[in-house]
C-alpha cells in the first residue's frame, strides 16, 4: 500500500524538515466543492521521536497559509483525533451512517449490477450530484482509490433504469462498499452482496443523523456530501 501511495501521489507531499531530518509529513490531495479548490489532508504522520513538538500543527498551518485551497477536509482515524484537529479549527461533520449486514440471497429480478470504468464513474457521480454541494474527486484520485483498495466501480440498474452506483472491494466473504448512492441503501447493499457471493456487507451511506465521519476547515464548508474517503 505504501508503494502504491508513493508511486501515485508523491507530488502532493508536504514535509517538515529540520537540519536535513524529515520529522513529519502529510499529503494534500486535490478535491473541489461548489467550484472551489480544496485539499483533502491524508496520511498525516510525525516520527515517534519528535511527537508533541507541534510539528503536525506547523504542517497544517503551512498548508492554510499557502492560500492554495479554499477549504481543507480530513477523516480522523479514531475518536480522539477529532478533538486533536478541533484545536486546529477543524469542525466535525456528521453525515455518513455505517452499517454491516448479513447477506440474504435475493431472487432474480430485473435488477442488474454493471461494472463500469473509473471515467464512467466520475461522469456518473458528477451528473448525479449536479449543482448540489458535494466533494468532487478527479479521475486521478478515483484511479488511486481503485488501485489502493483493488476496488471496482459499479452502477445498479432496475428494468434498465439506473437506481444507484457504488465503489467497493471484496475481501474473502465480505464486500466493503466505500461509496453507495442508491434509492434504498440497505436493500441495494444486500443485492450487491448477493450478486458478488458475499456473506456480509459493510457499507456507509449519506445520513445527516450519522456519527461524525470527517472534519473540515473552515466551518463554512461543513455542508458538502463527502462520499469516498481513504482510510
Secondary structure, DSSP 8 states (H G I E B T S, - for coil): -HHHHHHHHGGGEEEEEETTEEEEEEEEEEEEETTEEEEEEEEEEE-GGGTTSSHHHHHHHHHHHTT--SEEEE--SSHHHHHHHHTTT-EEEE-EEEEEEE-------SEEEEEE-HHHHHHHHHHHHTTS-B-EE-HHHHHHHHHHHT-EEEEEEETTEEEEEEEEEEETTEEEEEEEEESSHHHHHHHHHHHTT-SEEEEEEE-TTS-EEEEEESGGG--SB------
